[in-house]
Amino acid sequence: MPNTCRQHLEIFSTTPQSKDFPREDYVRQVIDVARWSEDAGCTGILVYTDNSIVDPWSVAHLIVQNTEKLMPLIAVQPIYMHPYWVAKLIATFAHLYGRRVCLNMLAGGFRNDLLALNDTTPHDERYDRLREYTTIIRLLLSTDGLVSYQGKYYSVRNLRLAPALPPEMFPDILMSGSSEAGIATARSIGATIVQYPKPAGEYLSETCTGCAKTGIRVGIVARENNELAWREAHQRFPDDRKGQLAHQLAMRVSDSAWHTQLSQMIEETGETHGVYWMGPFENHQTFCPYLVGSYVDVSAELKRYVAIGFETFIVDIPSSREELRHIEVVFDQVSRSAPSGRQAGTFREGRGPQECAVS
């Protein structure tokens, strides 16, 4: 069966975390970033989840109540709730607001979070569990009849979702994963594979995931010239010895494939590769690489990622509305020179996602 994949880029912003702001300021910050992101034409906005921050579904309610079409991309960790209740929440958003949400499926999390919840499931088995979990969600959302499923980790029998989800409200599903188990699981359920990227020049053509939809999570600091961009980057993410020690501790306890890969790359080749910068990651200030430089240089690197096959971009938490404007400039340059055969939507258009049919 031939493939009919999306022919444009999707750009997601990221919601601030509650632990980074005083309680009395956090709601205003979420609303501001959501509105900036919608004004910039983002498809949606990522909402994190872990033990140290507020419930992402409550934050998603706040986002849809204060925007017109921005889609929350809600991080979902299986250990927090039954798959039926995830489907119920998706249907509830559609029923209350007439709005779609997207899901970012997580197999793991911070090791101490998992241990505190007594989740000792090995790395690859967590992806097996996630496949079952996501399959049940998809079944419930795609039918108004009874659903039965028998798996190793989850089983349901004669389960019906009410209210039923209108077909046009079916969520896009993204899945974080860089390991073989993660990529295989994403492919098996038709999810967009989201990774923390290496420099574009280090990818070989055969590493593309074929028909599978692919995306990356990356920060961007771009200005008119390299000097201005790097000055801003170092001001925002200064060297931090305590952060470096925290990063080293995280390395010792993490079983994350991407965490290990990026750390090994720093040891072998250093934290900077042209516009590609791992400084914030090494200082434990954020968990994604950054692209830093002039509009021309950063957009050139993004074009290389697009040529490789990445179509979804999740950019790090914007520090200001002005910062999103700089990011707009970069993606507009990318959209004006999309590779042959790939039509890129502009950042400002913010067109909605389409499904990719996989043979």
C-alpha positions in Angstrom: 0.0 0.0 0.0 1.5 3.4 -0.9 2.1 6.0 1.8 0.3 9.3 2.0 2.4 11.3 4.5 2.1 14.9 5.7 3.6 17.4 3.3 4.5 20.2 5.8 6.4 20.8 9.0 4.8 20.9 12.4 6.3 23.1 15.1 5.4 22.8 18.7 6.4 25.1 21.5 6.8 24.0 25.2 4.9 25.0 28.3 6.9 26.4 31.3 7.2 24.0 34.3 5.5 24.9 37.6 8.7 24.2 39.6 10.4 27.1 37.8 8.0 29.9 38.9 6.3 31.1 42.1 2.8 29.7 42.4 1.2 33.1 42.0 3.0 33.7 38.7 2.7 30.3 37.1 -0.8 30.5 35.6 0.0 33.8 34.0 3.2 32.4 32.5 1.4 29.4 31.0 -1.3 31.6 29.4 1.3 34.0 28.1 3.5 31.3 26.5 0.4 29.6 25.0 -0.8 32.8 23.4 2.7 33.7 22.1 2.9 30.2 20.6 -0.5 30.5 18.9 0.3 33.9 17.6 3.4 32.5 16.1 1.4 29.8 14.3 2.6 26.8 16.3 0.7 23.6 15.7 0.6 22.9 19.5 2.5 23.1 22.7 4.2 20.4 24.8 3.1 19.9 28.4 5.6 18.0 30.6 4.8 15.5 33.2 6.8 14.1 36.2 6.6 13.8 39.9 7.8 17.3 40.6 5.3 19.4 38.6 1.6 20.0 38.4 -0.8 17.7 36.5 -0.4 18.2 32.7 -4.1 17.7 32.0 -5.0 20.6 34.3 -2.5 22.7 32.5 -4.0 21.6 29.1 -7.4 22.9 30.3 -5.8 26.2 31.0 -4.2 26.3 27.5 -7.4 25.6 25.6 -9.4 28.0 27.7 -7.0 30.8 26.7 -6.3 30.0 23.0 -8.4 29.4 20.0 -6.8 26.4 18.2 -3.4 25.6 19.8 -3.2 21.9 20.6 -1.8 20.8 23.9 0.7 18.0 23.4 0.3 16.2 26.7 3.0 14.0 28.1 1.5 10.6 29.2 3.3 8.3 31.6 1.5 4.9 31.9 2.2 4.5 35.6 0.1 7.6 36.4 -3.3 6.4 35.1 -5.2 3.7 33.4 -5.4 3.9 29.5 -9.2 4.1 29.7 -8.9 7.4 31.7 -6.5 8.9 29.1 -9.1 8.1 26.4 -11.8 9.6 28.6 -9.9 12.8 29.1 -9.3 13.2 25.3 -13.0 12.7 24.7 -13.8 15.2 27.5 -11.7 17.9 25.8 -13.5 17.3 22.6 -16.9 17.4 24.3 -16.3 20.4 26.4 -14.2 22.6 24.1 -14.5 21.1 20.6 -10.7 20.9 20.7 -8.2 18.2 19.8 -5.2 17.3 21.9 -2.0 15.4 21.0 -0.3 12.8 23.1 3.4 12.4 23.8 3.8 8.9 25.1 6.6 8.2 27.6 8.0 4.8 28.4 10.3 6.1 31.2 11.0 9.1 33.3 13.4 10.2 36.0 14.8 7.1 37.7 14.0 8.4 41.2 10.4 9.1 40.1 9.9 5.6 38.9 11.5 4.0 42.0 9.4 6.1 44.3 6.3 4.7 42.5 7.8 1.2 42.8 8.1 0.8 39.0 11.1 -1.4 38.4 10.2 -2.5 34.9 13.3 -2.9 32.7 13.9 -0.4 30.0 12.8 -2.4 26.9 9.8 -3.9 28.7 8.6 -0.4 29.5 8.2 0.0 25.7 6.3 -3.3 25.5 4.0 -1.9 28.2 3.6 1.4 26.4 2.6 -0.4 23.2 -0.2 -2.1 24.9 -1.2 1.0 26.7 -1.4 3.1 23.6 -3.2 0.4 21.6 -6.0 0.4 24.2 -6.3 4.2 24.0 -6.5 4.0 20.2 -9.1 1.3 20.2 -11.3 3.2 22.6 -11.0 6.4 20.7 -11.7 4.9 17.2 -14.9 3.0 17.9 -18.2 3.7 19.6 -18.6 -0.1 20.3 -17.3 -2.3 23.0 -13.5 -2.9 23.3 -11.8 -6.0 24.6 -8.0 -6.4 24.8 -5.8 -9.0 26.5 -2.1 -8.2 26.9 0.7 -8.9 29.3 0.3 -5.6 31.2 -3.2 -4.4 30.4 -6.5 -6.2 29.8 -10.0 -4.7 29.3 -13.3 -6.5 28.5 -16.4 -5.1 26.9 -15.3 -1.5 27.7 -17.0 1.4 26.0 -15.9 5.0 25.9 -18.5 7.7 26.6 -18.8 10.2 25.2 -17.5 8.8 22.0 -14.8 10.8 20.2 -15.7 12.4 16.9 -13.3 11.0 14.2 -12.0 14.5 13.4 -10.9 14.9 17.1 -8.6 11.8 17.0 -5.3 12.9 18.5 -1.9 12.8 16.8 0.4 10.4 18.9 4.0 11.1 19.4 6.5 8.9 21.2 9.8 9.7 22.7 12.5 7.1 21.9 16.0 6.7 20.6 16.6 3.1 21.5 15.8 0.2 19.2 12.9 -0.8 21.5 11.5 2.8 21.4 11.7 3.1 17.6 10.2 -0.3 17.0 7.3 0.5 19.4 6.6 3.8 17.7 6.5 2.2 14.3 4.2 -0.6 15.5 1.5 1.9 16.6 2.0 4.5 13.9 3.4 7.2 16.3 5.7 10.0 15.4 9.1 9.1 16.7 10.6 12.1 18.6 14.3 12.1 19.4 16.9 14.4 20.8 19.1 14.9 17.7 22.7 14.7 16.9 24.2 17.4 14.6 22.6 17.0 11.2 25.9 16.1 9.5 26.3 13.0 11.7 23.2 11.3 10.3 23.5 8.8 7.4 20.7 8.5 4.9 20.0 5.0 6.0 19.3 6.1 9.5 16.0 7.7 8.4 13.0 5.8 9.8 11.4 5.3 6.3 7.7 6.0 6.3 7.5 6.4 10.0 6.9 10.1 11.0 9.9 11.5 12.8 10.6 14.6 14.9 13.2 16.2 17.1 13.2 18.2 20.3 15.7 21.1 20.1 16.2 24.6 21.5 17.0 27.6 19.2 18.8 30.9 19.8 19.0 32.8 16.6 19.8 36.4 15.8 20.9 38.6 12.9 24.5 37.4 13.3 26.5 34.8 15.2 28.0 37.1 17.8 24.6 38.4 19.0 23.2 34.8 19.1 26.1 33.4 21.1 26.1 36.3 23.5 22.4 35.7 24.2 22.9 31.9 24.6 25.7 32.3 27.1 23.7 34.9 29.1 20.7 32.6 29.3 22.8 29.4 30.0 26.0 30.3 31.8 28.4 27.7 33.0 27.2 26.2 36.3 29.4 23.9 38.3 26.5 22.7 40.4 24.6 21.9 37.3 27.5 20.0 35.8 27.7 17.8 39.0 23.9 17.2 38.8 24.3 16.2 35.1 27.1 13.7 36.0 24.9 12.2 38.8 22.0 11.9 36.3 24.3 10.0 33.9 25.1 7.5 36.6 21.5 6.5 37.3 19.8 7.0 33.9 19.0 4.1 31.5 17.8 6.5 28.8 19.3 5.8 25.4 19.3 9.4 24.2 20.8 10.7 27.5 23.7 8.2 27.2 24.2 8.9 23.4 24.4 12.7 23.9 26.7 12.4 26.9 29.1 10.1 25.0 29.1 12.6 22.1 30.2 15.4 24.4 33.0 13.3 25.8 34.2 12.3 22.4 33.9 15.6 20.4 33.0 18.4 22.8 29.8 20.3 23.4 29.9 22.5 20.2 29.6 21.5 16.6 29.1 24.6 14.5 25.6 25.9 15.5 24.9 22.7 17.5 25.5 23.3 21.2 25.2 20.9 24.2 26.2 23.5 26.9 22.7 23.7 28.5 22.4 19.9 28.6 25.9 19.5 30.1 25.0 22.1 32.8 21.7 20.4 33.6 19.8 23.5 32.6 17.6 21.8 29.9 17.5 18.3 28.4 17.7 19.1 24.6 20.5 20.3 22.4 20.5 23.9 21.2 21.1 25.4 17.7 22.8 28.8 18.2 23.8 31.3 15.5 22.7 33.6 12.8 19.3 33.2 11.1 21.1 31.9 8.0 23.2 29.3 9.8 20.5 28.0 12.1 18.0 27.7 9.2 20.7 25.9 7.2 21.0 23.3 9.9 17.3 22.9 10.2 17.1 22.4 6.4 19.5 19.5 6.8 17.2 17.9 9.4 14.3 18.3 7.1 16.2 16.8 4.2 17.0 13.8 6.5 13.3 13.3 7.0 12.4 15.1 10.3 9.1 16.9 9.9 8.1 17.6 13.5 10.0 20.1 15.7 9.4 20.6 19.4 11.3 23.8 20.4 12.3 24.4 24.0 10.4 26.7 26.4 10.5 30.2 24.9 12.0 32.8 27.3 9.9 35.6 25.8 7.6 36.6 23.0 10.5 38.2 21.3 12.4 34.9 21.4 9.6 33.2 19.5 9.8 35.9 16.9 13.4 35.1 16.2 12.5 31.4 15.9 9.7 32.4 13.5 12.3 34.0 11.2 14.4 30.8 11.1 11.5 28.5 10.3 10.1 30.9 7.7 13.5 30.7 5.9 13.3 26.9 6.1 9.8 26.9 4.7 10.8 29.0 1.7 13.4 26.5 0.6 12.0 23.1 1.4 13.8 20.2 -0.4 12.3 19.0 -3.6 9.3 16.8 -3.0 8.7 18.1 0.5 6.3 21.1 0.9 6.9 22.8 4.2 4.2 24.9 5.8 5.4 28.2 7.3 5.7 28.7 11.0 3.0 31.3 11.0 0.5 29.2 9.0 0.4 26.6 11.8 -1.6 24.2 9.8 -3.1 21.2 11.5 -1.5 17.7 11.3 -2.7 14.9 9.0 -2.4 11.2 9.4 0.3 9.2 7.6 -0.9 5.9 6.2 1.6 3.1 6.7 1.6 -0.1 4.7 
